[in-house]
Amino acid sequence: MQAEQIAKSLGNAKRANGQWVASCPVPSHGKGNGDKNPSLSVHIDDEGKVLFHCHGGCTQESVFQTIRDMQLLPELEERPDPLANIKPLPKIEFQQEWQYQDEDRVTVFVKHRLRVGESGKTYRLYKVDSDGKRYPTMGDARIVPYKLPELLNAKTAGRIIYLAEGEKAVDALMSLGVAATTAHSGAGHWPEAITEYFAGANVVILPDNDLSGWSYARKAAEAILPIAKAVKVVDLVLQDQGDDAYEFIEAGGGRAELAALVKAAPKITSVDDVTIPERLQAIQQIPPTVDMVATIAPAEDIAKEFAPDPPKEAPAPKPTKTIKIESWDEIQDEPVEWLIEGVIPKGSFTALYGPPGSFKSFIALDIAEAIATGRTWMGRPVKQTGAVLYLAGEGFGGIGARIKACKLHHQTEDGAPIYVVRHQLNLRSSAEDFNALMLAVVQLVEQTGMEFSLAIVDTLARAFGGGNENSSEDMGAFITAMGKVQEFLNCALMVLHHSGKDAAKGLRGHSSLLGAVDTELELLRFDEQLKGVITISKQKDGADNERFGFEMVEVEIKPAGLGLTEAIVSLAVQSSDDTYMEPSKTSKGNAGKGKNQRLEMLCLEKMVKEHGSAKYLEGLQRHAIRLEVWRQELWSKMGCTDEDKGTFKTAWHRAKQRLIDSGEGSIRDDFVWLQYKSREDDAG
């Protein structure tokens, strides 16, 4: 149906400024008296989308719903969900830990085995410092072989040292009363740092029963042959692919059977003496799985997996869904699991919000550092450390200085698992941006084996793709997309957002956002101070209205890595008990005024003091500035961006009107001046 037809069906249709206008059909229009003078614009864009705008103030939602009920809208094709093909990352579960110790049995690093999904596996390494604290990176950790004290004792006694491919096999061999060891790096790599420990030793290498196992045996033999006393490579004659010394012992092999195989095997003098058994030679080589990488689909397959499904002639039948029905007597509450105790629940959807310039990004970085390192945050313990993904869609040009300041202030060691995306992404409606992000995450997991505890979106506006925050449809699409991010990463999610025009009403935009979040953290900066308070204004699984005082401390940053010739100063977050009091008790002056009005006056007073000059206005000499100078300062102090032009236009109009209404200033011929002495003058 064309715009003309729709307009004529609504009544009082006419052409105006190249568009059709008609009477608005919303029942409440004109306080229920109808639209006698046509005030509804009707337009169809180049893509055939029907657009309406009621100049009488009716909402888009009410206009569309009313016209849809009148059956005047064309039937829209149901668009497939662009995120429907995104599959969550496999669930990662801890299975076992192995400690690598030095000569004095002091643990220098640990290795974890984790199950990925139903059948995959991955490994993760943690450096351990002299105080026993663990870091999710090897950093400068000393590299030693597994069971080093036992290896050294066996070498001194002239006993055989068995070299297997994994810790599980070594533990099984040790249960027989023999000395055994392995490297932490799996079949894909032989660490040169451990070669020296085999000098003068009698070594028996026990390859796993697969091609990668024998490839590993060749690497080990090549490394230790020049320094070992004697080396043998023993085939345990296992039948199943991938079996090792553990399966040999499980099948009944004991110390005597192992000794017999060792006795029958010849010593090797060259790596060429390491030959693959005939039973394995016929097997087509499959690219080996690197032990330190999760068994996730290769990156080149991810793009295919994310690609939309080809058109189908008929929809595929939906799988049968099983629903369990339980008696309420059987239902038991499960205890809340926290990331930060009492503040951010594990797996939650959290909103951190406040007005522009209230240090939201600094607070978010501080939370990220605490979760990544395990540092106590605002006096609350971090219950689960893990990797953090930070989507810096706003202000990422200066995020390097903020990161450096945070690290210096908290003395954070390198290697903390915080990963930053410095791109503005449309996560509401762009399948391309969403898929690109998920592909990058999969590649990161493949490289590091990291498991995320928290993802941070900074800010909602930057990830909203130009949508209407007050639209239930657009906000609903964003909430759905955030759910997909959480499902994929299997972690908690925090969105940074602005408060509305009336800060007392909380989050800006459609109320569905407040309904969707589990936790709401309200951020308030005290006037003209580098301090403020964070309030838990909503906590689904805990106590509301808990408060955390903070102050921003200056941190001097050296120019290295930032392209600077001189040191600069940035800010970092510090807990402060002094800011637990109500903001009104710490704010000075402007009693009875709203926050916006106080900011408007502070900006005006500052600009008049710094840039004012004598102007002859209204018959008197005034100390005045141009309106634009005040406007630019207010724009800056409110932290506005191009996306805030519409909101700022309204705020600017109100600021001028409030100044005149209050009698504290006057405006004439593009100039503005104060009618009373500024507080700076009163103070001094």
Buried (B, 14 or more C-beta within 10 A) or exposed (E): EEBBEBBBBBEBBEEEEEBBBBBBBBEBBBEEEBBEEBBBBBBBEEEEEBEBBBEBEBBBBBBBEBBEEEEBBEEEEEEEBBBEBBBEBBEBEEEEEBBBBEEEEEEBBBBBBBBBBEEBBBBBBBBBEEEEEBBBBBEEBEBBBBBBEBBBEBBEEEBBBBBBBBBBBBBBBBEBEBBBBBBBBBBBBBEEEBBEBBEEBBBBBBBBBBBBBBBBBBBBBBBBBEBBEBBBBBBBEBEEEEBBBBBBBEEEBEEEBBEEBBEEBEEBEEBEBBEBEEEBEEEEEEEBBBBBBBBBEEEEEBEEBBEEEEEEEEEEEEEEEEEEEEEEEEEEEEEBEBBBBBBBBBBBBBBBBBBBEBBBBBBBBBBBBBBBBBBEBBEBEBBBBBBBBBBBBBBBEEBBBBBBBBBBBBEBBEBBBBBBBEBBBBBBBBBEBBBBBBBBBBBBBBEBBBBBBBBBBBBBBBBBBEBBBBBBBBBBBBBEBBBBBBBBBBBBBBBBBBBBEEBEEBBBBBEBBBEBBBBBBBBBBBBEBBBBBBBBBBBEBBEEEBBBBBBBBEBEBEEEEBEEEEEBEBBBBBBBEEBEEEBEEBBEEBEEBEBBBBBBBBBBBBBBBEEBEEBEBEEEEBEBBBBEBBBEBBBEBBBBBEBBEEBBEEBBEBBBEBBEEBEBBBBEEEBBBBEEEBBEEEEE
